[in-house]
Amino acid sequence: MRGGQRAAVAPVRQFTNCRILRGGALLREDLWVRGGRILDPEKLFFEERRMADEQRDCGGCILAPGFIDVQMNGGFGVDFSKATEDVGSGVALVARRILSHGVTSFCPTLVTSPPEIYHKVLPQIPVKSGGPHGAGVLGVHLEGPFISREKRGAHPEAYLRSFEANAFHDVLATYGALDNVRIVTLAPELHRSHEVIQALTAQGICVSLGHSVADLGAAEVAVQHGATFITHLFNAMLPFHHRDPGIVGLLTSDQLPPGHCIFYGMIADGIHTNPAALRIAHRAHPQGLVLVTDAVPALGLGNGRHTLGQQEVEVDGLIACIAGTKTLCGSIAPMDVCIRHFLQATGCSVESALEAASLHPAQLLGLEKTKGSLDFGADADFVVLDDTLHVQATYISGELVWKAEETGP
Amino acid sequence: MRLVILDNYDLASEWAAKYICNCIVKFKPGQDRYFSLGLPTGSTPLGCYKKLIEYHKRGDLSFKYVKTFNMDEYVGLPRNHPESYHSYMWNNFFKHVDIDPNNAHILDGNAEDLQAECDAFEEKIKEAGGIDLFVGGPDGHIAFNEPGSSLVSRTRLKTLAMDTILANAKYFDGDLSKVPTMALTVGVGTVMDAREVMILITGAHKAFALYKAIEEGINHMWTVSAFQQHPRTIFVCDEDATLELKVKTVKYFKGLMHVNNKLVDPLYSMKEGN
């Protein structure tokens, strides 16, 4: 349990010899942690008159907030959309394995499925704090079934639905209880989407636009009704056109509610988005960019042929194809690989690249006070990186939960 | 008094830091034997603090058995305000060294009873056995002992002179209304009680103050002059700060530098075998 009176007598840990990401800059500062939270050392010194109980030398590394992945369909052979008897252990396996990628919180994502799947699976994926067992589950991302037929991508056509009959009631009937749901991706051109967007937003659920043929006007109205995210920009939507920029145009729209930032997910694996497109989006609206993996079950399986459900998949490095073809079947780049590729492709600062994977997703979900930053009072979920942004260690609530193997002489 | 003249700010800061380091190391502080240090704020001592931190990080100097007493603090400014002297000391010194927070004393400008806070501070100094070395970096006046302060004054509340408020405005976005108008400060008498005093004066803009402090008489308009009556005072300055002194004064003291340098060379260390 974090915080509380017990925290005051908890040991104080001081991480020294490091650079921390704070306020958009890498500062040569120590990181102080107590009771699972980031501590203000000046307050500790002058008010409590205490010193650190333990010091850990970080070897000159970078300490960044733990990465947050808001779109992961599975990994390591696990498919979140599959209704097994023990969905929980599949989620737990992925949660544990992504610690080595620096991910400390994530949103398991379900693709378009029949209602029975949602009713069976959703209750088995509760919101859960992270720890030595694995990254924290922030809630489920439901991508579909209320999406465009034309832009369904790999989603099964048979299970697409509309909510024109009963709007929000159709949504509830399809998904069942929404307790564990954090994000819903839908196509705003579907009739009565405004009511649905408003109802979902009122429940604290983040609404994302994606798998859609909406034009810019429709997208803007959707944002005015509460949508705050765009699911994997460029993919599964109309391409940018200079007389109708479509959903992509939201990045520079002047019709958004004042003070509202539109966030957009980008898969920066070097395969699903051309680097030039990545740069255009980043330059147009850097504060809204959220790096996502959109990982599929083949993530982490290593090169070679694998059987995933009904599919035979061939993995070669960062490319996953349907076996025997050149058809891409999803991304398998881990989050830290995406960050390094994003940094190299856009030439942005290290701070920007790190914020795109931590601060921005936290802001999207309204969690920036506790996640996605190393500000005083935030949860002590952070990742230790070397100068090439390779993960050396991962911490959740101030405890070491993963460490790279030492390669010694 | 000793007047130690170095070529520039960096060398003056280094000399001062070395002197402080040697004082502490030779004192051999320990469990029942703390070294008491009086400390200043402002831009002048920054170079000296950096050097002390360097010696600490090298392992040559520990502040584990050192007690510190700061000279002053603004009244009414929140403790965590970036311009408070608590913030200054934390960011420029305390957070980089191993001093025990219970031994770092700074006046509390937000105390309920300000005079009681001042009296308590004097008590703490007494309990610590007095101050071994008081380091100051003034503008002609010690801490906030503005011109006209009694030369036997103790720790008390002072209203700041308009000059001081104007000079500080740059730290408060140039907004005069945001600058504190009162401060708690150690008195001239408080610093005179220290066993040894070291004054850092660097820069051409301090030259007149140095002249008034050592070549003119003792006068409450220039409170630094009080140290002419202290048995152990060292003024550490750079060339620019001597610009208003007589040539013969500067020549005399420069001629003594080979003697003064014996105080910092060799530089002692707390490491084993030194």
HADDOCK unambig.tbl for C-alpha pairs under 7 A between the chains (distance, minus, plus):
assign (segid A and resid 42 and name CA) (segid B and resid 90 and name CA) 6.60 0.50 0.50
assign (segid A and resid 45 and name CA) (segid B and resid 101 and name CA) 5.51 0.50 0.50
assign (segid A and resid 46 and name CA) (segid B and resid 101 and name CA) 6.79 0.50 0.50
assign (segid A and resid 49 and name CA) (segid B and resid 101 and name CA) 4.76 0.50 0.50
assign (segid A and resid 49 and name CA) (segid B and resid 102 and name CA) 5.62 0.50 0.50
assign (segid A and resid 50 and name CA) (segid B and resid 101 and name CA) 6.18 0.50 0.50
assign (segid A and resid 51 and name CA) (segid B and resid 100 and name CA) 6.94 0.50 0.50
